[in-house]
Amino acid sequence: MRTAPTPPLDPAYPTATRPSHEPRPEAPEASEAPGPPATDEPPLTEREVALVRAGLAVVEPQAGEVTVYFYAILFARYPEVRALFPADMDVQRDRLLRGLLRIIELVDDPDNLVRFCSLLGRDHRKFGALEGHYPAVGECLLAALARYAGPDWTPEMAAAWTKAYTTAAGVMVQAAEEDSRVRPATWRAQIVSHLPRGNGIAEITVRPEFAYPYTAGQYLSMETPWRPLAWRHYSVANAPRPDHTLTFHVRAVPGGVVSNSLVYRAAVGDIVRLGPPQGAMSLDAAEDRDLVCVAGGTGLAPIRAILEQAAHTGIRRYVDLFIGARTADELYGLDDMLRMAQRHHWLSVRAAVSHQRIVGREGTLPQVLREFGPWDQHEAFLCGPPDMVSSAAHNLMRGGVPPFRIHHDPLDVPVLNTPLAPMRNPEENPEL
């Protein structure tokens, strides 16, 4: 067990030389990101939308080659931008393609296109993206598309793509500029505690250089010194604390360069960087209903944060928590939650394992969830492996829980898969 109540003296870490009794510096006053910026660009015409989609359809069978060629000419023509990208480009190429596909999907939906590009623009601040980088990217992207589209790449198609890219880039630049007025692009944070929890899981606590504003249940992206520019998303496992520390539950994923470094290499005193908070899975979303929470593996982290917040605020609702894992040894947080249940009468905790015969519940979390209930009057919070979340959500909907009362984070890369508008209760507006 490694723990350090206060950071060691370290001139590279701004808060390390501050006596512990002094107040920590605050982040900029406004903690929330601004909404989607307005855009002066006229929307694409139906003809332009058709041309953009036709161009993508032509090159899509060669999408892998297109992205490789794009980055090759980008780095050759503008070598200064290479420093913005990680050494391993495989993940980056995939994300470029998927981001491009979503922009094309939304190209005839101006409102959601602006929302999506705003998310991208704010997220790109952590990479050091500047306004001057966007024309270079656009030039090389269009050159790559032209090369692989061949004779189908007409001047009219090129003009439509130029307009689409200019619109998207303009929104990204404006969103980044507005975001820079209310919060930093990243927060440096020092690891102050590193506790192994067994089965390749570590509980890591960090202290940011500035107070980090977030809501219990949110997640953020993290960069480690061992894999620069390789950002990975982790949920905060605690409600906001007076000392501004944040705790994460990190599982070492096979082949995961970031997670393995955090679990097996990180030590007290190491510095990481945090991106801004993301996600809307918070207690506020539950209104006044009882809760059913389903946590698989390290998916317990945001659920635990939400329950801590509930305890702090004096919740007047009942909460049923289901914790699942493959084996009993992997139920690393069960004892903590059982102790919380002993202190708070409104909390009920049940556990299940899917790959081991033990005394108690056996089966997957969605299977065990079906045995209890009914849940049709509850608000549901789900976090864990994507298959588990999808299956649990399906079971809850079959049991009468409407989709707008089922909350979970995006199941893949958040910036590419975040819902662009909150799911509404149709009873609030029957015309929706």
Buried (B, 14 or more C-beta within 10 A) or exposed (E): EBEBEBBEEEEEBEBBEBEEEEEBEEBEEEBEBBEBBEBEBEBBEEEBBBBBBBBBEBBEEBBEEBBEBBBEBBBEEBEEBEEEBBEEBEEBBBBBBBBBBBBBBBBBBBEBBBBBBBBBBBBBBBBEBEEEBBEBBBBBBBBBBBBBBEEEBBEEBBEBBEBBBBBBBBBBBBBBBBBEEBBBBBBBBBBBBBEEBEBBBBBBBBBBBBBBBBBBBBBBBBBBEBBEBBBBBBBBBBBBEEEBBBBBBBBBEEEBBBBBBBBEEBEBBBBBBBBBBBBBBBBEBBEEEBBBBBBBBBBBBBBBBBBBBBBEEEBEBBBBBBBBBBEBEBBBBBEEBBEBBEEBEBBBBBBBBBEEEEEEBBBBBBBBBBEEBEBEEBBBBBBBBEEBBBBBBEBBBEBEBBEBBBBBBBBEBBBBEBEBEEBEEEEEEEEE
